[in-house]
Amino acid sequence: MLKIINKLLLKKWFPVSLRVVTLIAFIGLVIIGFSSPTNDPFFLKQLSRTNLTTVFVWRLWWPLVVLSAIFLGRAWCMVCPVEMITTFFAKIGFKHKRPKWILSGWVINVFYFIVLAAGIAIVQIDQNPKYTSFYLLILIGISILSGMIFEKNTFCQYICPVGYLLGLLSKMSMWGWRVKDKSVCDACIDKSCISIKYTYQLNYKSCGVGLYPANITSNNQCLLCGGCLKSCDTYKTVTNHARPNPALVKIGFANDLMQIQPFLLVEWAFLFIITGSMIFEMNQFQFISDTCTSIITQNISDLLGLKAGLRKDLIGTAYLFLFLPLILWLLPYTLIRFFRLRISLNNYLKDISIIFLPVIMTFYIGLVVMEVATRLPYYRYIVHDIKGVETIKAILFKQIAVPQLPQWTNMAFFIILVLALIAGILISFKVIRKLVLKFQVQKNKIVLFFLPVIFVITLFATVFMYLSF
């Protein structure tokens, strides 16, 4: 499989042709999204299940991209049309040096927080085909603007929230972009893979995100575009049969994760935002929401006297993405301090919190199963009615029955989620053993093995607290 992909990456048409296809699909989705005939909230909620744009972007593309990252690394980046767009405009743009506020990585966190908090939680862009189309156009617009202003591929490396998430999730991948023989790179004269002459080419190019293939030790940043592979093979100043040297290779399941590389504070902050999204998404599991709703007798918002409106939305967003994740992350640290482990808060966030990453990753596996499967009954209608309008009208006028999955699937999704989280805990145990050896933890090290369990239990508790708002 890897040999086939590496051979394809040497072809002139790969992966550029796939990016052209995804760009055409992207444009088509935008057009279909703008076809929504009304802004009525009730109709739009129904339409979000049958309109190709909302279903594909939020219920197919997004879940499957996340799933592919866990097993295949940043494979989506290989065919993403945005990389091609931003590279083209960077070629004709001003090529300014990137300022420190871009290089810091915090722009991605702000962007992702706005998408989740304002876009998903308040405006509900995932429920409205038009809003989804606007969101897609905003992504393209920002990629063009950053390409016109800054050097190299600034958008994919420092702005794209999807890429940042994929970089973290790809720590579980069994594949990675590496060089086959570092000595070949050491002896290389032309360094075509990093030559500025080829940076702004769309195909046979040097790395657009400033990586040197010989120094790549993780899946975090490489976009798997294959440009350095092509340039290594094409622009040789000296004949060397060991070239091309970069390639997609098998590195072993969760190899990056087991390197126990500490998080940057900006990376942990991104995980903090993600956990708010996890709490929100767990509400989509019918069994969980029904169980919590049956227990809740009084809403927190009612006790606070909050009425529907922008003020309640803003407070609710802060509650979901700030207060509840704070509980989720601080409770395990409180346990550490209670048992007097000498771990500072800074070390907890940068080093110890890596043990929660497998739980977060496996949660997304359970979420993907639920997101994709719950739309299965609607797919056959979408094939014949991509706008989804006629299908919803037929449902509302009872010309066709509301597509539904069997009742037992609600429990099945919950069980799959629980099994996925258990798998995440087991992987976390392996990470903990590595941490114990690396930091030579002796006293009360058993406490660390309780942390991922506490994290999962607290996650369910915060979902209950969220539904109580």
Buried (B, 14 or more C-beta within 10 A) or exposed (E): EEEEBBEEBBEEEBBBEBBBEBBEEBEBBBEBBBBBEEEEEEBBEBBBBBBBBBBBBBBBBBBBBBBBBBBBBBBBBBBBBBBBBBBBBBBEBEBEEBEEEBEBBBBBBEBBBEBBBBBBBBBBBBBBBBBBBBBBBBBBEBBBBBBBBBBBBBBBBBBBBBBBBBBBBBBBBBBBBBBBEEEBBEEBEBBBBBBEEBBBBBBBBBBBBBBBBBEBEBBBBBBBBBBBBBBBBBBBEEEBEBBBBBBBEEBEEBBBBBEBBBBEBBBBBBBBBBBBBBBBBBBEBBBBBEBBEEEBEEEBBEEEEBEEEEEBBEBBBEBBBBBBBBBBBBBBBEBBEEEEBEBEEEBBBBBBBBBBBBBBBBBBBBBBBBBBBBBEBBBEBBEEBBBBBEBBBBBEEEEEEEBEBEEEBBEBBBEBBEEBBBBBBEBBBBBBBBBBEEBEBEEEBEBBBBBBBBBBEBBBBBBBBBBBB
